[in-house]
Amino acid sequence: MKNSAISERKNQSISRGVGMTTQIYADRAENSEIWDVEGRRYIDFSSGIAVVNTGHRHPKVIEAVKAQLDRFTHTCHQVVPYESYVRLAERLNGMLPGKFEKKTIFVTTGAEAVENAIKIARNATGRQAVIAFAGGFHGRTFMGMALTGKVVPYKVGFGAMPGDVYHAPFPVPLHGVSVADSLAALDRLFKADVDPARVAAIIIEPVQGEGGFYDAPREFLTALRKLCDQHGMLLIADEVQTGFARTGKMFAMDHHEVAADITTMAKSLAGGFPLAAVTGRAEIMDAPGPGGLGGTYGGSPIGVAAAHAVLDVIEEEKLCDRANTLGARLKQRLQSIRDDVPEIVDIRGLGFMNAVEFNDVKKGLPSAEIANAIRLKALDKGLILLTCGVYGNVIRFLAPITIQDGVMNEALDILESSIREVCA
Ligand code: PMP
């Protein structure tokens, strides 16, 4: 089978609305490597967009899923429940930051987790308005779209968004927005647009993912927590991309002494199986009446079995420490070439959630062209990279945290030669 032949069929049969960053069709995958249908091997620095922090087909995850397949695959937790769902909720309740009683629900995707977090926040507070941040990404459902702080391509042509959603600037000092600027903008929002007494929640990614891998400064999160407490608003942390050891801690909020009232999780929670969760203060999570939350596939036994194995692997293989080691190595390599490559304007990231940002040196402006050219060059050499950012000029690194040292070195060599060739 040829990639090009399948691509032609794809163009005939699949909506172009489903964008694709590569045209290589997967045949099999193992840890940090993917082989395509033509037998070519790639090193995967995308992890299926931050989903396989524990690597493709981790033996423990596969073993747990196989064992579950042999017992039952679907009963619907709302009809015939299962203990593994309850136990996973107990594990997450015990793991998330905040010294208060917590409860959890399971759904299937990150967007659904976000939808439910807002439903719960509105129900618990009896308020309607929600504040999100420019550059943020929260999914492709209607509330997800409304909360997402980027118009193209996420909101264009999709009609009216749910109302009462407001955006404030996310602090990115590199692009001229300080913490003080963001807080001043929130203050203006409360004066000009929405009474804080009507605001149910502020939702924030502790590290913006699709928006460019910018981490929210601790003083900003502390200030948001204070504002929420002052006005009776809830703080929602969207940890869909940042969770499960990616940032060198189990959750990105663990870097700060700030606990969210509600947290959304998905992606690496179940190491490649569709599972998402919402965890929050018990009394808030209990606000909606029976039947108000859930979904046919929410907390699928397969996903739940995988998630138990993922949590075990993160602990047993000390993946938080490993994320810090790998991230330091990646940033060091990028630093070492920075002197020769003035196009690199920033190297950053917590743990193994790292990014490098490129400018057009002559124009002094962000360059999506350079980032994309490097991505394509690396793909040609067998390394799968992703870009991101409001300006599209960021290469983000999301390799499995289980990547072997040899494969990591090989990937770093490809990355370095790709950057040098494009920026020569
Ligand atoms: N929130 C964040 C922070 C995300 O990064 C994403 C996915 N990139 C989502 C929500 C939506 O998740 P899903 O694609 O599983 O619906």
Boltz pocket constraint, residues with backbone or C-beta under 6 A from the ligand:
constraints:
  - pocket:
      binder: B
      contacts: [[A, 49], [A, 108], [A, 109], [A, 110], [A, 111], [A, 112], [A, 114], [A, 137], [A, 138], [A, 139], [A, 140], [A, 205], [A, 209], [A, 210], [A, 238], [A, 239], [A, 240], [A, 241], [A, 266], [A, 267]]
      max_distance: 6.0
